[in-house]
Amino acid sequence: MFRESDGPQRRIDKLEQINAALMQRLQRMEETRGSSYALTRTAAMLEREVLARNRELERALSELSEANAELARAREAADQASRAKSRFLRAAGHDLLQPLSAAKLFLTHLAETSAEPFQAELVERITASFDSAEELIRALLDIAKLDSARSEVSISPVSLGRLFQRVGIDLQPLATGRQVALRFVPTAQTVLSDPVLLRSIAQNLVSNALKYTTGHKVLVGARRDGEEIWLEVLDQGPGIAPSDQSRIFNEFERLSRSDQPGSGLGLSIVQRACQRLGHPLELISAPGRGSRFRVRLPRLGEMCLLPPQRAGMIEDPGALLDFLAGHRILIVENDPSVRSAFAFLLRSWGVDVTTAAGIESALATLEEGAPDAVLSDYRLDNGETGCDVIVALRDRLDKPLPALMVSAEQVEFIAEAAGQVGAEVLAKPLAEMDLRRSLARLLGGPAA
């Protein structure tokens, strides 16, 4: 009756068909009213058959239940492996970014003090190598986060005009270095998405276009299509053949332009983020005709166009240094090399620096005088956090204390925790100008 190739569900289906046939036979016999003996004999035979089929049905159900349990165990094992991988990548990324942050801070000071041209060129090349390493580490962390089933998606209104401004500020140095005109078409559209993931999508698409274009312009805009918006990034690159268009979303896939900088992970991150958000992603390209990447987003409405950025947005570095000189800043960092690098850099700016590794040593520095601001890492030793340090210092001083939090971890809850204690957040490794600007803003200087 059963073949060896029949699975549990197939066996159950056959048994149900047999039981239905037996019941039909019994009903026909009752309708024809045969002899009592024949009916009794037939009923006994049917009873035995039904009992036998029920036993087979129970065995099949048991096998199906065991198969489902085995599948559940395999799924749980896979989920545990995925969570372990994500934890490892986050921990490894944090540990790798810590020394990278220290090295880049020392390089910043070295670049400012290198008088010889060959030294300046060497520092520039070393810095570029560190930038590439940082990009790769952050890309791996982004992929680990997107692959984690526990990462949350928070949908809210996102102004595309404001998003374009932020991406433009972040990527203008890359565009300038590549001698590519980066143009954003002004838009008043607002969409529904996760602000963090959508910014990652836009930033990776624009960065990819800047790195691989062979033309002189990259265009970013938003096109309305009914109740939806297409976020589009167009380049004047060599174009992509149809046979290669699915491959470029694979990890570390860079086609033939392997001489260009980049980790080969940007488009993989874009695809994962779009899948996580349910935003369709399309590529329109042909050899010799450039490429158009676009993401379809649910439209929320329009708002007033944001004013253009102020011409004086990039402050005079000398004015910032003049303002910071003489201010007293407490650095709280548990990693000795990073703490030393921060102290070395800030002292070169003329800042009066004190250092600590945690809450106890931070409170001890108050005996020498109260700081004007505190610069603290988020994750310290013994379960302490930068938020704990800031709260303890303010309680001891009984007054507000401007605070800047830094972290090598790219986790939303850190920004939320910092916001609850009124601290700004910067990601390690830090850009020197970002650090200057943030400290000056905290202290009410020219960046305020």
Secondary structure, DSSP 4 states (H G I P E B T S, - for coil): ---TT--HHHHHHHHHHHHHHHHHHHHHHHHHT--HHHHHHHHHHHHHHHHHHHHHHHHHHHHHHHHHHHHHHHHHHHHHHHHHHHHHHHHHHHHHHHHHHHHHHHHHHHHHH--SHHHHHHHHHHHHHHHHHHHHHHHHHHHHHHH-TT-----EEEEHHHHHHHHHHHHHHHHHHHT-EEEE----EEEEE-HHHHHHHHHHHHHHHHHH--SSEEEEEEEEETTEEEEEEEE-S----GGGTTGGGSTT--TT-TTS-S-S-HHHHHHHHHHHHT--EEEEE-TTS-EEEEEEEEEEEE-PPPPPPPTT-S--HHHHHHHHTT-EEEEE-SSHHHHHHHHHHHHHTT-EEEEESSHHHHHHGGGG---SEEEEESB-GGG-BHHHHHHHHHHHHTS---EEEEES---HHHHHHHHHTT-EEEESSPPHHHHHHHHHHHTT-TT-
